[in-house]
Amino acid sequence: MDESNATRGKRLASIGLENTEANHQAYRTLLVTAPSLGQYISGAILFEETLYQSTTDGKKIVDVLVEQNIVPGIKVDKGLVPLAGSNNESSCQGLDGLASRSAAYYQQGARFAKWRTVVSIPNGPSALAVKEAAWGLARYAAISQNNGLVPIVEPEILFDGEHGIDRTFEVAQKVWAEVFFYLAENNVMFEVAEYTLNLLKRRIPPSVLGIMFLSGGQSEVEATLNLNAMNQAPNPWHVSFSYARALQNTCLKTWGGRPENVKATQDALLVRAKANSLAQLGKYTGEGESDEAKKGMFVKGYVY
């Protein structure tokens, strides 16, 4: 639930709605009030607007989440900007003032944080871009922990490009090695498909408690099937999900901005939540999925 207002605007435009705070509030209200959502979802990453927002009935969204036994989190990065001196690559901004913002987010009820940066394979990746991504993630993680927030560390290797999976594997190893080097340099505490698991086992310490995968433009069903495949054998960490589009695509189209569709939309959300809850246990079958849930959602150069 951490899309920026601009990205949320694109989602609303796809169903013919204006990008207004009232529409943001209405949609997020129906998500967090879905009955029994907390049986399948353990945390919700919020955009800053949502962290301070109330439902259409006047209850704080953070309080509604807690009542559902869902831990509130917060997206703290400020998006991507061009990285000077690189091969048209990007860096993530948001470290300035992060300590004070993190303290305020904790007071508002957030208990974990997320920082997303990206690495582009077609543009290198240059050593500068990899180091910048790793260092930024490490500083963010250290600042988050100092303010009581558990950091989600997210260096995203973008899908864009004509390279194969072996090149992705090579770059991912390099990026994750650098990330954990700088996490250690910054005294960050580690409390928190075949190629993917091989990569993780080579680069991620067993002391990391959980790894949450993005859906990354896969269809709802594909994202769930891949998560399920990675949980067919025991792993040293908990392998689970942190999905936006792969939980909400069918929901958004079912809702269409119409109050009479709220119940059907919440039912659709619970179907996807339960499917992924089963997948992180390796027990998802894929039976009875709709055609809508099988549609791919990849967008070239996707930004939040």
C-alpha positions in Angstrom: 0.0 0.0 0.0 3.0 2.3 -0.4 2.5 3.6 -3.9 3.2 7.3 -4.3 0.3 9.6 -5.1 1.4 9.7 -8.7 1.5 6.0 -9.0 -1.8 5.6 -7.2 -3.2 8.1 -9.7 -2.3 5.8 -12.6 -4.1 2.9 -10.8 -7.2 5.0 -10.3 -7.1 6.3 -13.9 -7.2 2.7 -15.1 -10.7 2.4 -13.6 -11.8 5.9 -14.6 -11.3 7.7 -11.2 -9.7 10.9 -10.4 -6.4 11.0 -8.3 -7.9 12.6 -5.2 -7.3 12.0 -1.5 -10.9 11.0 -1.1 -10.5 8.2 -3.6 -7.2 7.2 -2.0 -9.0 7.0 1.3 -12.0 5.1 0.0 -9.8 2.5 -1.7 -7.4 2.0 1.2 -10.4 1.8 3.6 -11.8 -1.1 1.8 -8.4 -2.8 1.8 -7.7 -2.5 5.5 -11.3 -3.3 6.6 -11.5 -6.6 4.7 -12.8 -9.1 7.3 -10.2 -11.5 8.6 -7.4 -10.0 6.4 -5.0 -10.4 9.3 -5.3 -14.2 9.0 -3.2 -14.1 5.8 -1.4 -10.7 5.9 1.1 -9.9 8.7 2.2 -6.3 7.7 1.2 -3.4 5.5 3.7 -0.9 4.0 2.1 2.5 4.0 2.7 5.7 2.1 3.2 8.7 4.3 -0.3 10.0 3.5 -1.8 6.7 4.6 0.1 6.5 7.8 -1.6 9.7 9.0 -4.9 9.0 7.3 -8.3 7.9 8.7 -10.8 5.5 7.2 -14.0 6.9 5.7 -15.6 6.1 9.1 -13.1 8.3 10.9 -10.9 5.6 12.5 -7.1 5.8 12.1 -5.9 3.4 9.4 -3.0 2.4 11.7 -5.5 1.5 14.5 -7.6 -0.6 12.1 -4.5 -2.5 11.0 -3.4 -3.2 14.6 -6.9 -4.5 15.3 -6.5 -6.9 12.4 -3.1 -8.0 13.9 -1.4 -6.4 10.9 1.8 -4.5 11.7 2.0 -1.0 10.1 5.1 -0.1 8.2 6.2 2.9 6.2 8.0 3.6 2.9 10.7 6.1 3.8 12.7 6.6 0.5 11.9 9.7 -1.6 12.3 8.1 -5.0 14.9 7.8 -7.7 17.1 10.6 -9.1 19.8 10.5 -11.8 23.2 9.4 -10.4 25.8 12.0 -11.5 28.9 10.4 -13.1 27.2 7.1 -13.9 26.0 5.5 -17.2 22.5 7.1 -17.0 21.8 5.2 -13.8 19.8 6.2 -10.7 20.3 6.6 -7.0 17.7 6.7 -4.3 17.2 9.9 -2.2 15.7 10.3 1.2 18.6 10.1 3.8 18.4 13.8 4.6 16.1 14.2 7.6 15.5 10.4 7.8 16.3 10.2 11.5 13.7 12.7 12.5 11.1 11.4 10.1 11.7 7.8 11.3 11.2 8.9 14.9 7.9 10.6 13.9 6.7 7.5 12.0 7.4 5.3 15.0 5.3 7.7 17.2 2.5 7.4 14.6 2.5 3.6 14.9 4.9 2.4 12.3 7.1 -0.5 13.4 9.0 -1.3 10.2 10.3 0.6 7.2 11.0 0.1 3.5 13.6 1.7 1.2 13.7 0.7 -2.5 16.6 1.4 -4.8 17.2 -0.1 -8.2 20.1 -1.5 -10.2 19.9 -1.5 -14.0 21.7 -4.2 -15.9 21.5 -2.7 -19.5 23.2 0.4 -18.1 26.1 -1.5 -16.5 25.6 -1.7 -13.7 28.6 0.5 -12.9 30.6 0.0 -9.8 29.5 3.5 -8.7 25.8 2.6 -9.0 26.2 -0.6 -7.1 28.1 1.0 -4.3 25.7 4.0 -4.1 22.7 1.5 -3.9 24.4 -0.6 -1.2 25.6 2.4 0.9 22.2 4.1 0.8 20.4 0.9 1.9 22.9 0.4 4.7 22.6 4.0 6.0 18.8 3.8 5.9 18.8 0.4 7.7 21.1 1.8 10.5 19.0 4.9 10.9 15.8 2.9 11.0 17.0 0.5 13.7 18.2 3.5 15.8 14.6 4.7 15.7 12.9 1.4 16.5 11.9 0.5 13.0 12.8 -2.9 11.4 14.3 -2.1 7.9 13.2 -3.9 4.8 16.3 -3.8 2.5 15.3 -3.7 -1.1 17.9 -3.5 -3.9 15.7 -4.3 -6.9 17.5 -5.7 -10.0 15.3 -4.4 -12.8 13.7 -6.8 -15.3 14.5 -4.4 -18.2 17.0 -5.6 -20.8 17.7 -8.4 -23.3 20.1 -10.3 -21.0 19.4 -13.8 -19.7 18.9 -15.2 -16.3 22.6 -16.0 -15.8 23.6 -12.4 -16.2 20.9 -11.4 -13.7 22.3 -14.0 -11.3 25.8 -12.6 -11.7 24.7 -9.1 -11.1 22.5 -10.0 -8.1 25.4 -11.8 -6.4 27.5 -8.7 -6.8 24.8 -6.4 -5.5 23.9 -8.5 -2.5 27.5 -9.0 -1.5 28.0 -5.3 -1.6 24.8 -4.6 0.3 25.7 -7.0 3.2 29.3 -5.6 3.3 28.0 -2.1 3.9 25.2 -3.3 6.3 28.0 -4.8 8.4 30.1 -1.6 8.1 27.1 0.3 9.5 26.6 -2.1 12.4 23.1 -3.1 11.1 21.8 -6.1 13.1 20.7 -9.1 11.0 17.5 -9.8 13.0 15.1 -9.4 10.7 12.8 -21.3 -8.3 16.2 -22.7 -8.4 18.3 -19.7 -9.5 16.7 -17.5 -6.8 17.3 -19.9 -4.0 20.9 -20.6 -5.2 21.6 -16.9 -5.1 20.0 -16.4 -1.7 21.9 -19.3 -0.2 25.2 -18.0 -1.6 24.8 -14.4 -0.4 22.2 -14.1 2.4 23.3 -15.1 5.9 21.1 -17.6 7.7 20.8 -15.1 10.5 18.4 -13.0 8.4 15.0 -14.2 9.5 12.9 -13.5 6.5 13.1 -12.7 2.8 10.0 -11.0 1.2 9.6 -11.2 -2.6 8.1 -8.5 -4.8 5.7 -9.5 -7.5 7.6 -7.3 -10.0 5.1 -7.2 -12.8 4.2 -10.9 -12.8 0.6 -11.9 -13.0 -1.1 -12.5 -9.7 -1.1 -16.3 -10.3 2.6 -16.3 -11.5 3.8 -14.5 -8.5 2.0 -16.9 -6.2 3.2 -20.0 -8.1 6.8 -18.8 -7.9 6.6 -18.1 -4.2 5.1 -21.6 -3.7 7.9 -23.2 -5.7 10.5 -21.6 -3.5 8.8 -23.1 -0.4 8.8 -26.7 -1.5 11.9 -27.5 0.5 13.1 -26.1 3.9 15.0 -22.8 3.7 17.3 -21.2 6.4 15.0 -18.1 6.4 11.3 -17.6 6.1 10.5 -17.0 2.4 7.4 -14.9 2.0 5.8 -12.0 0.0 5.5 -8.3 -0.1 3.1 -7.7 -3.0 1.2 -4.7 -4.1 0.0 -5.3 -7.7 -0.2 -9.1 -7.3 -2.6 -8.6 -4.4 -4.6 -5.7 -5.7 -4.9 -5.9 -9.5 -8.1 -7.9 -9.5 -9.4 -5.9 -6.4 -9.0 -2.6 -8.1 -10.8 -3.7 -11.3 -13.6 -5.3 -9.2 -14.1 -2.1 -7.2 -14.2 0.4 -10.0 -14.9 3.1 -7.5 -18.4 1.9 -6.8 -19.5 1.6 -3.2 -21.8 -1.4 -4.1 -18.7 -3.3 -5.1 -16.8 -3.0 -1.8 -17.9 -6.5 -0.5 -16.9 -8.2 -3.8 -13.6 -6.3 -3.8 -12.8 -7.4 -0.3 -13.6 -11.0 -1.2 -11.2 -10.7 -4.1 -8.5 -9.4 -1.8 -9.0 -12.2 0.6 -8.7 -14.8 -2.2 -5.3 -13.4 -3.2 -4.2 -13.0 0.5 -5.1 -16.6 1.3 -3.4 -17.9 -1.9 -0.1 -16.2 -1.0 -0.4 -17.2 2.6 -0.6 -20.8 1.4 2.2 -20.3 -1.0 4.6 -19.1 1.7 3.9 -22.5 3.3 4.4 -24.3 0.0 0.7 -25.4 0.0 -0.8 -23.4 -2.9 -2.3 -25.4 -5.8 -3.4 -22.7 -8.3 -6.8 -24.3 -8.8 -9.8 -22.1 -9.6 -7.9 -19.0 -10.5 -9.6 -16.4 -12.7 -8.4 -15.3 -16.1 -7.8 -11.8 -14.7 -5.5 -13.2 -12.1 -3.4 -14.7 -14.8 -2.7 -11.5 -16.8 0.9 -10.2 -16.6 1.5 -6.7 -15.3 5.1 -6.0 -16.3 5.8 -2.3 -17.1 9.2 -1.3 -18.6 11.1 1.1 -16.3 8.5 0.8 -13.6 8.6 3.4 -10.8 6.5 3.8 -7.7 
